[in-house]
């Protein structure tokens, strides 16, 4: 009886307190390579995801917490240093002041943060009909449902039901809250031309860019799981040693 | 206890004569006579001490990189997660450590409730414990505010606004707490300062808690006093040092599971959205360990009433040694109390669940009943049970229940 109560206790604590809100459309759940205790990111997918981000998302969405040097770090897309340098150089950043006290523009280098499409939040709002496109640095961790939700949202655009009124600047998406979203459909067939020859279906692009955003939100995932496996193995071995030491010590106590 | 402990080395003798730390540890702490029948529920004191130290150590390093400013706090936490060496690990240990510490403290408190550890002569240990719990609540709450995400900001707003319920001076107190007319940088800075200070206050109270424990000695599952100089006790070292370490390592396996494999499971997704004073989250929910108290707060339609009830729900614990009228400590020998104990645990869990839901309709009604029961447990049942309950006969000593029949008869003839 006691055991059952304890089980229920912990079951409640962990499961129900943050239960998912009931939605009409549960997000899709594709196979993510980074799931499970040993799951890691798929390099090629991360690299393609970066391409989708730069060519599609970055028109409106900033990623302020990422810098170009992150692209070559272990556990990420792992571009070569030369590739990342070239990618950074495609953007201009303001630097300065120089000796004359003037600010000037220069190509971005590895240590620069991802260049934002906007000068400030207000400009972003005005350009997007009042809706601010959120920064994508930790978006996957900032949304209930995580990667599944982001993936589903990206391909969840459909024609609205006939009885639904859709205002200007709002779009119908079956996975969005209230089925309405201010972001227009971002991904279309062959929206990007993948450099590695992968066919750019909307599902493929959504998959790749979601993988990329998941890495952006949790860049140390691979190191975390690797270290975690070692830590837990060590602790389990230690617990066995302590268990037998403990038994030995208590042997003569009745 | 070996009062005649003497350091063996010359340096030890010199030192101990001037500051008897060695005598304290080698002469008192290590051989401290501990009841031999303590079960694993008794290992959570040691686990909590470890958790406190782990929080202080990780917190110290985090504080080296964290910036307590409304414009920079969120990004400085992300800087820790991304750029600081093993910063992600420190932060996940610290964030999950708070949850683990509350899990341990609730078990620790429930153990005390079950085995009557708060009763005479251990009332002060318990009361100090209640103060430690209060400080833990304040520390954890302020710590949760520091990352300055949406939940941080709105939790700070909701809780500091509670002070405005105080009649006449409420508004002034709230503005004084905020250091302005809204939640912002001044509040964040002072929360950071206090969050840094409080663990050390907790540490000081823990020393008093253990000191007060070492006067009467541990309670035990039988809830009876140890017979002095009998076979009832074993020296703390190595018996309980090793047992506690084993329990700690098992606890750490679970802890590590959270840190390395589901580090954000106990957190709220909204806290990865930077604080936005213009946008209230759909549901403002506290961390899981505050949910029962949150449910009590919301069960009263009046703000001041809710605050009073929530504060009372914790303060009432301090009076428990006198609300409980039964002379028998352990629930093992209190058949009625034992059932009410589990009912109380179920009630708290129910309150926790209700705290996570919206407070309306049926949920609100159940929350009100559960809140009423919470107080009835302490104010009616605990005093009443001492008078109406027929307790089971207590064993003569800790050794008795485990002795064979013959041995017991042998003892009986000896004593007559």
Interface residues (C-beta under 8 A of the other chain):
Chain A: X2 X5 X8 X9 X12 X13 X14 X16 X17 X18 X19 X37 X64 X65 X70 X134 X137 X138 X141 X142 X143 X144 X146 X217 X219 X220 X224 X225 X227 X228 X229 X231 X232 X235 X236 X238 X239 X242 X243 X245 X246 X249 X250 X253 X254
Chain B: X36 X75 X78 X81 X82 X88 X89 X92 X234 X238 X239 X242 X243 X245 X246 X249 X250 X252 X253 X256 X257 X259 X260 X261 X263 X264 X265 X266 X268 X269 X270 X272 X273 X285 X288 X291 X342 X345 X346 X349 X352 X353 X355 X356 X402
